[in-house]
Amino acid sequence: MSKTILLVLIACLSAFAQQKMVLNTTESTIYWKGKMWMSTDSHEGIIHFSSGNMTMDKTGKILSANFEIDMNTIKTLDARPDKDGLADHLKSEDFFAVKRFPKAYFVSTKIDKSTVHGNYLVQGMLTIKGVQKQIISFAVKIAPGPTKTKATSELTLFRSWWGVSYKAPDFFSTLKNDLIADEVPIKLNLVFGK
């Protein structure tokens, strides 16, 4: 058997041993919460994905994950109506400049099994507003099912890392009630089809 045929065969067997699971963009969401710096006032909402996938080996171990986030889908979920146009403001140049940067991207760089069953520690590159940052490790819980696999995670991002600094407190800030906290709690609810 020639070396070329052997390499092709190995590549085919490797691909066969892996399973790519496609993200269900209808059922999957990113939940976010924006808080005021010096008060309990807050807003919350969701963002949807444009696409995504997760690759697993034959044992069910996650090998990689990639996602494209549709920033045009920023939506508020506050109990009060969005009369102040918050969703549109978040899409503006003050925050995410969605007209210029309609997509955000996440690409995993390292995925390790945790000591907790079904949990993984994930690292990756998150690109927002064209700025790429390696975010800290965060835990992901995987729940396999007969037709769907669900993944959930909670983490905190600091918006200033990507240049989203509108009304963000800094070293020179005085105690003002209109400043918006830099940290943004995030909850991921991901659903993959087989």
C-alpha positions as CSV (number, residue, x, y, z in Angstrom):
1,M,0.0,0.0,0.0
2,S,1.4,3.4,-1.0
3,K,2.1,6.0,1.6
4,T,-0.4,8.4,-0.1
5,I,-3.2,5.8,0.1
6,L,-2.3,5.0,3.7
7,L,-2.5,8.7,4.7
8,V,-5.9,9.1,3.0
9,L,-7.2,6.0,4.8
10,I,-6.0,7.3,8.1
11,A,-7.7,10.6,7.5
12,C,-10.9,8.9,6.5
13,L,-10.9,6.7,9.6
14,S,-10.2,9.7,11.8
15,A,-13.1,11.6,10.3
16,F,-15.3,8.6,10.7
17,A,-14.4,8.3,14.4
18,Q,-15.5,12.0,14.9
19,Q,-19.0,13.3,15.0
20,K,-19.8,16.9,14.1
21,M,-23.0,18.2,15.8
22,V,-24.7,21.2,14.4
23,L,-26.1,23.9,16.6
24,N,-29.8,24.4,16.6
25,T,-29.9,28.2,16.2
26,T,-33.6,28.4,17.0
27,E,-33.4,26.8,20.4
28,S,-29.9,28.1,21.4
29,T,-29.5,31.4,23.1
30,I,-27.0,33.7,24.9
31,Y,-28.6,35.3,27.9
32,W,-27.0,38.5,29.1
33,K,-27.5,40.9,32.0
34,G,-26.3,44.5,32.1
35,K,-26.2,46.2,35.5
36,M,-25.7,49.8,36.7
37,W,-22.5,50.3,38.6
38,M,-23.8,51.8,41.8
39,S,-27.4,50.7,41.9
40,T,-29.5,47.5,41.6
41,D,-31.1,48.6,38.3
42,S,-30.4,46.2,35.5
43,H,-31.5,45.0,32.0
44,E,-31.4,41.6,30.6
45,G,-31.9,40.0,27.2
46,I,-30.8,37.4,24.7
47,I,-28.7,37.1,21.5
48,H,-29.1,34.3,18.9
49,F,-26.5,32.4,16.9
50,S,-26.1,32.4,13.1
51,S,-24.4,29.1,13.1
52,G,-22.3,26.7,15.2
53,N,-21.0,23.2,15.6
54,M,-19.2,21.0,18.1
55,T,-17.0,18.0,17.2
56,M,-16.9,15.0,19.4
57,D,-14.9,11.7,19.2
58,K,-16.4,8.3,19.4
59,T,-16.2,8.3,23.2
60,G,-18.2,11.5,23.4
61,K,-15.3,13.7,24.3
62,I,-15.6,17.2,22.9
63,L,-12.7,18.1,20.6
64,S,-13.7,21.5,19.3
65,A,-16.5,24.1,19.1
66,N,-17.1,27.0,16.8
67,F,-19.9,29.6,16.8
68,E,-21.0,32.6,14.8
69,I,-23.2,35.1,16.8
70,D,-25.8,37.3,15.1
71,M,-25.4,40.7,16.8
72,N,-28.5,42.0,15.0
73,T,-30.6,39.7,17.2
74,I,-29.8,41.6,20.5
75,K,-33.1,41.7,22.3
76,T,-34.2,42.9,25.8
77,L,-36.3,40.7,28.0
78,D,-37.1,43.2,30.7
79,A,-40.6,43.0,32.3
80,R,-41.0,46.7,31.4
81,P,-41.5,47.5,27.7
82,D,-38.3,48.7,25.9
83,K,-39.6,52.2,25.5
84,D,-36.2,53.7,25.8
85,G,-35.0,51.8,22.8
86,L,-32.3,49.9,24.7
87,A,-31.8,47.1,22.1
88,D,-31.2,49.7,19.4
89,H,-28.8,51.6,21.6
90,L,-26.9,48.4,22.3
91,K,-26.6,48.0,18.5
92,S,-25.3,51.5,18.0
93,E,-21.8,52.9,17.9
94,D,-21.9,53.5,21.7
95,F,-21.8,49.8,22.3
96,F,-21.5,47.0,19.7
97,A,-21.5,49.0,16.4
98,V,-23.6,46.3,14.8
99,K,-23.8,47.9,11.4
100,R,-20.1,47.7,11.0
101,F,-19.7,44.4,13.0
102,P,-22.8,42.3,12.5
103,K,-21.2,39.1,13.7
104,A,-19.2,38.0,16.7
105,Y,-17.2,34.7,16.7
106,F,-16.0,32.1,19.1
107,V,-13.4,29.5,18.3
108,S,-12.2,27.0,20.9
109,T,-8.5,26.6,21.4
110,K,-8.5,24.1,24.2
111,I,-11.1,21.8,25.7
112,D,-10.3,19.5,28.7
113,K,-12.5,17.1,30.6
114,S,-13.3,18.3,34.1
115,T,-13.1,16.1,37.2
116,V,-16.9,16.6,37.4
117,H,-18.8,14.1,35.2
118,G,-20.2,15.7,32.0
119,N,-18.3,18.9,32.6
120,Y,-15.5,20.4,30.4
121,L,-13.2,23.4,30.8
122,V,-13.2,25.4,27.6
123,Q,-10.8,28.1,26.4
124,G,-11.2,30.0,23.2
125,M,-10.9,33.2,21.1
126,L,-13.9,35.5,21.2
127,T,-14.1,38.2,18.6
128,I,-16.4,41.2,19.1
129,K,-16.3,44.5,17.2
130,G,-13.4,43.0,15.2
131,V,-11.3,42.7,18.5
132,Q,-10.1,39.1,19.2
133,K,-9.4,38.2,22.8
134,Q,-8.6,34.9,24.5
135,I,-11.1,34.6,27.3
136,I,-10.5,32.8,30.5
137,S,-11.5,29.1,31.0
138,F,-15.1,28.5,31.7
139,A,-17.0,25.4,32.6
140,V,-19.5,23.8,30.3
141,K,-21.9,21.1,31.3
142,I,-22.9,18.6,28.6
143,A,-26.2,16.6,28.7
144,P,-26.3,14.1,25.8
145,G,-29.8,12.8,24.7
146,P,-31.1,10.4,22.1
147,T,-31.8,13.1,19.5
148,K,-30.3,16.3,21.0
149,T,-27.2,17.2,23.1
150,K,-27.5,20.2,25.4
151,A,-24.7,22.3,26.8
152,T,-25.0,25.0,29.4
153,S,-22.5,27.4,31.0
154,E,-22.3,30.6,33.1
155,L,-19.5,33.0,32.8
156,T,-18.7,36.7,33.2
157,L,-17.3,38.9,30.4
158,F,-15.8,42.4,30.8
159,R,-17.1,44.5,27.9
160,S,-14.1,46.9,27.9
161,W,-11.9,44.0,26.7
162,W,-13.5,44.5,23.3
163,G,-13.6,48.3,23.4
164,V,-17.2,48.5,24.6
165,S,-16.6,51.2,27.1
166,Y,-19.7,53.5,27.0
167,K,-20.3,54.8,30.5
168,A,-17.9,52.2,32.0
169,P,-16.4,53.0,35.4
170,D,-12.6,53.4,35.5
171,F,-9.9,54.6,37.9
172,F,-11.0,58.2,37.5
173,S,-14.7,57.6,37.9
174,T,-16.6,59.5,40.6
175,L,-19.6,57.9,42.3
176,K,-22.1,58.4,39.5
177,N,-25.4,56.6,39.3
178,D,-25.5,56.5,35.5
179,L,-22.3,54.4,35.1
180,I,-22.8,50.9,33.7
181,A,-20.9,48.0,35.2
182,D,-18.0,46.6,33.1
183,E,-18.8,43.0,33.9
184,V,-21.6,41.3,32.0
185,P,-22.9,37.9,33.4
186,I,-23.6,35.5,30.5
187,K,-25.6,32.2,30.4
188,L,-25.2,29.9,27.4
189,N,-28.0,27.5,26.5
190,L,-26.9,25.4,23.5
191,V,-28.8,22.7,21.7
192,F,-27.1,20.5,19.2
193,G,-28.7,18.1,16.7
194,K,-27.2,14.8,15.8
